[in-house]
Amino acid sequence: MNQRRNVQYYPMDFWLLFSALLLAGFGLIMVFSSSGIMAERFYNDKYLFFKKQAIFALFGTIVMICCARVKRQLFYNHTYLWVFIVVVMLVLTPLIGTSIGGSKRWLPMGPLSPQPLEFAKIALVLYLAFFFAKKQDLVQSNSFVVGVIPPFLVTGVMCALLMAQPDFGGTAFLCFILFAMCFVGGTRIIYLVLSAGIGAWAGWMLIASAPYRLKRWTAFLDPFAVAKDEGYQLVQSLYAFGSGKFFGAGLGAGKQKLFFLPEAHNDFIMAVVGEELGFFGISLVFLLVGFLMIRAFRVAFLQEDLMDRFTAFGMSVILALGFCLNLAVVLGTVPPKGVPMPFISYGGSSLLASFICVGVLLNLSRNRA
């Protein structure tokens, strides 16, 4: 309580705000460039995906500003409510969700179809931040039952519900968040090492038990050996990067989006960026992403209140993992999984979740307790 009385207020981090808006604006340009031809052919409206993404961006900006201005107790005092809402959404998704590509990951809600995974990431971070801030004495005392099991149990429930869709990539994403939060939260290293080993073993068993996952794994190891089957998408992505050379083919002049590269405007949009803007253009995007992440983690570093620090760190981790995993997939360094590029890939849920993360960070940047 004494910490809260000595709070100093500052202007929000406008550099963080500017970099997020700049990335979102660039994303709009690339969504139009990568989806226009497909939208015109199949929907007779080349602006269809661009218009939808623009609406998502406008709504996300409003939500970001709201998150930056409201009292943070709105996030903290309803932690269990957010977790409950997300769990209900995850339960309903396999039952009534929209099936795409053999998986039910989208929950129909009238004209919208949100992806619960994106909001599960935020709810999990809020819960873990609350847990490690309030139970720090138990975590430090190495109490396994009270200081370790609860965060693993809550994360495990969410992961089990995601596997029911099934969504192996989303499950791995939540596990990465748990590991990062446990690491900074003070969980003993031996527990983290053991859990990482068990998680790696469980992950391999899940891969080996499903033929389509095993095929994706072998295709990732040598995509050109199965270039017409499981390795097709990754091979086309690598062709896009290779043909971009240094300065690229020019904005809108890429050829891989002409029905060669699947999901060109979604998870593999960075391949289109590499082809059209080349090494120079994609390097500028990397610099912008790096600058945004520096400002994000700076917000966490400047917090003295544990709840604020853990929350800021968790929101930064969501963004950082999204950037790194998406780029790793399109560059062929990890097996292909559906991880959207924050602010750039097409998709309302991912874009809204990214804006919420930045909004919370902007809120926390306004004071240093």
ChimeraX attribute file (.defattr): number of C-alpha atoms within 10 A of each C-alpha:
attribute: neighborCount
match mode: 1-to-1
recipient: residues
	/A:1	5
	/A:2	7
	/A:3	10
	/A:4	10
	/A:5	8
	/A:6	10
	/A:7	14
	/A:8	10
	/A:9	12
	/A:10	11
	/A:11	10
	/A:12	18
	/A:13	18
	/A:14	12
	/A:15	14
	/A:16	23
	/A:17	21
	/A:18	12
	/A:19	18
	/A:20	24
	/A:21	16
	/A:22	14
	/A:23	18
	/A:24	25
	/A:25	16
	/A:26	14
	/A:27	27
	/A:28	22
	/A:29	16
	/A:30	25
	/A:31	26
	/A:32	21
	/A:33	24
	/A:34	33
	/A:35	24
	/A:36	22
	/A:37	18
	/A:38	19
	/A:39	17
	/A:40	13
	/A:41	10
	/A:42	9
	/A:43	12
	/A:44	12
	/A:45	15
	/A:46	18
	/A:47	18
	/A:48	17
	/A:49	22
	/A:50	23
	/A:51	15
	/A:52	15
	/A:53	23
	/A:54	20
	/A:55	13
	/A:56	19
	/A:57	23
	/A:58	14
	/A:59	15
	/A:60	23
	/A:61	22
	/A:62	16
	/A:63	17
	/A:64	24
	/A:65	18
	/A:66	15
	/A:67	23
	/A:68	22
	/A:69	16
	/A:70	13
	/A:71	12
	/A:72	14
	/A:73	9
	/A:74	10
	/A:75	19
	/A:76	17
	/A:77	11
	/A:78	13
	/A:79	20
	/A:80	16
	/A:81	13
	/A:82	19
	/A:83	22
	/A:84	14
	/A:85	15
	/A:86	22
	/A:87	21
	/A:88	12
	/A:89	21
	/A:90	27
	/A:91	19
	/A:92	17
	/A:93	25
	/A:94	21
	/A:95	12
	/A:96	13
	/A:97	22
	/A:98	17
	/A:99	14
	/A:100	9
	/A:101	7
	/A:102	9
	/A:103	16
	/A:104	21
	/A:105	26
	/A:106	24
	/A:107	21
	/A:108	15
	/A:109	9
	/A:110	6
	/A:111	6
	/A:112	11
	/A:113	15
	/A:114	21
	/A:115	22
	/A:116	23
	/A:117	27
	/A:118	19
	/A:119	22
	/A:120	26
	/A:121	25
	/A:122	24
	/A:123	22
	/A:124	25
	/A:125	26
	/A:126	24
	/A:127	23
	/A:128	27
	/A:129	26
	/A:130	22
	/A:131	19
	/A:132	25
	/A:133	19
	/A:134	13
	/A:135	16
	/A:136	17
	/A:137	13
	/A:138	16
	/A:139	22
	/A:140	14
	/A:141	13
	/A:142	16
	/A:143	13
	/A:144	14
	/A:145	10
	/A:146	12
	/A:147	21
	/A:148	20
	/A:149	11
	/A:150	14
	/A:151	18
	/A:152	16
	/A:153	11
	/A:154	16
	/A:155	20
	/A:156	16
	/A:157	12
	/A:158	23
	/A:159	23
	/A:160	16
	/A:161	21
	/A:162	27
	/A:163	16
	/A:164	17
	/A:165	20
	/A:166	17
	/A:167	19
	/A:168	19
	/A:169	17
	/A:170	22
	/A:171	20
	/A:172	16
	/A:173	18
	/A:174	23
	/A:175	20
	/A:176	16
	/A:177	22
	/A:178	22
	/A:179	17
	/A:180	15
	/A:181	23
	/A:182	22
	/A:183	14
	/A:184	13
	/A:185	20
	/A:186	16
	/A:187	23
	/A:188	16
	/A:189	11
	/A:190	9
	/A:191	15
	/A:192	17
	/A:193	12
	/A:194	11
	/A:195	15
	/A:196	15
	/A:197	12
	/A:198	12
	/A:199	14
	/A:200	13
	/A:201	12
	/A:202	12
	/A:203	15
	/A:204	13
	/A:205	12
	/A:206	15
	/A:207	17
	/A:208	14
	/A:209	11
	/A:210	10
	/A:211	11
	/A:212	11
	/A:213	17
	/A:214	16
	/A:215	17
	/A:216	18
	/A:217	19
	/A:218	15
	/A:219	22
	/A:220	22
	/A:221	15
	/A:222	13
	/A:223	22
	/A:224	16
	/A:225	15
	/A:226	15
	/A:227	15
	/A:228	11
	/A:229	13
	/A:230	20
	/A:231	22
	/A:232	18
	/A:233	21
	/A:234	25
	/A:235	23
	/A:236	22
	/A:237	27
	/A:238	17
	/A:239	16
	/A:240	27
	/A:241	25
	/A:242	16
	/A:243	17
	/A:244	24
	/A:245	16
	/A:246	18
	/A:247	15
	/A:248	24
	/A:249	18
	/A:250	14
	/A:251	16
	/A:252	18
	/A:253	15
	/A:254	22
	/A:255	16
	/A:256	21
	/A:257	27
	/A:258	14
	/A:259	12
	/A:260	14
	/A:261	23
	/A:262	18
	/A:263	17
	/A:264	27
	/A:265	27
	/A:266	19
	/A:267	24
	/A:268	30
	/A:269	29
	/A:270	28
	/A:271	31
	/A:272	30
	/A:273	28
	/A:274	28
	/A:275	32
	/A:276	30
	/A:277	26
	/A:278	24
	/A:279	19
	/A:280	15
	/A:281	19
	/A:282	23
	/A:283	14
	/A:284	12
	/A:285	17
	/A:286	14
	/A:287	12
	/A:288	16
	/A:289	18
	/A:290	15
	/A:291	15
	/A:292	23
	/A:293	20
	/A:294	13
	/A:295	21
	/A:296	27
	/A:297	19
	/A:298	18
	/A:299	26
	/A:300	24
	/A:301	15
	/A:302	16
	/A:303	20
	/A:304	15
	/A:305	15
	/A:306	18
	/A:307	19
	/A:308	28
	/A:309	22
	/A:310	26
	/A:311	28
	/A:312	30
	/A:313	24
	/A:314	28
	/A:315	26
	/A:316	26
	/A:317	22
	/A:318	22
	/A:319	22
	/A:320	18
	/A:321	17
	/A:322	20
	/A:323	21
	/A:324	12
	/A:325	22
	/A:326	24
	/A:327	22
	/A:328	16
	/A:329	21
	/A:330	26
	/A:331	19
	/A:332	18
	/A:333	12
	/A:334	15
	/A:335	20
	/A:336	25
	/A:337	17
	/A:338	17
	/A:339	24
	/A:340	24
	/A:341	26
	/A:342	27
	/A:343	27
	/A:344	25
	/A:345	26
	/A:346	31
	/A:347	23
	/A:348	23
	/A:349	20
	/A:350	26
	/A:351	25
	/A:352	25
	/A:353	25
	/A:354	26
	/A:355	28
	/A:356	24
	/A:357	25
	/A:358	26
	/A:359	27
	/A:360	24
	/A:361	31
	/A:362	27
	/A:363	25
	/A:364	28
	/A:365	26
	/A:366	18
	/A:367	18
	/A:368	21
	/A:369	19
